[in-house]
Amino acid sequence: MTETTARARLDQLWARGCAFLGTRTAVMGGAMSWVSERHLVAAISNAGGFGVLACGSMPPDALAAEIAATRALTDKPFGVNLINMHPELHRLIDVCREQAVGHVVIAGGLPSGATLTRIKDGGAKAMAFAPTLASGRRLARLGADALVIEGTEAGGHIGPVSTTVLAQEILPDLREVPVFVAGGIGRGEAILSYLELGAAGVQIGTRFVCSTECIAHPNFKKAFIRASARDAQASVQIDPRFPVIPVRALANAGSKAFLDRQRAVIAKVDAGELTRDEGLLEIEHFWAGALRRAVIDGDVEFGSLMAGQSVGLVTREQPVADILAELIAQAETALAVRHRVGAV
């Protein structure tokens, strides 16, 4: 199999994803708060991928400004990631309509049918995260145009099931809409394997953090380059009465401080100094601003170093275009080697 033939086969495998996204490659950028802003998003889209803006806790006016600023840097398709629990979700969807955003990704919980309808009525394609086959089918029935399945290897807020298991559970049986796979993907061979299993494309976050176009603080990038896969650990919940949504990040002094805070708050609740709800809120607020401190200010000791386990594959700073080219070359080489072995 020649290089040209291998690329043609790869293009065939992710044709559905490329058509859905309107891109040359079916590689979505993971939406990472404070990281996935205009510069990184535009760079991914300009390189042939699909950048996704992370709205996070932005108010509507700030999102409108960020979308406009991104459009000033690229004329290629990109999407916007909105958090399902955002108090102004409907207004944010309206902003996406006003800004003619083509794709809206809803994260942070399963969106309602009304939310999906509002997105689609605004002219955008609606994407959502599906943690199970049943929820994926339900989201497709409710109107989701495409799904993302993300395994526990991913960075940031995570579920309990690995990417490989989710892919085996969902990809062979859910064909109604395109499905993109995320979590722990750092090489082209992995992309190829999920495409061959039925994925329309993939979503990658951690690999793009150390791109030259990413605005993350040099300290943040250095922490990624030095880290191994085992350094990206899920946060620990001490007491089931005080549930913690797991977050995968590089272990640091902040991780240990979070455990200490949980113990202190639980002790106050047990002593009657705080109600349970007050305790839950105090625990939840511990990380408020922690990601920004790490990404923007470079506080890698007490900030939150959210990273997926594929961080061990991040070895240097590279332009986004080089990262994508490297991933594609790895997938093509895997295809070519497989063909040569099969021909023997």
Order of alpha helices (4+ residues) and beta strands (2+ residues): alpha-alpha-beta-alpha-beta-alpha-beta-alpha-beta-alpha-beta-alpha-beta-beta-alpha-beta-alpha-beta-alpha-alpha-beta-beta-alpha-alpha-alpha-alpha
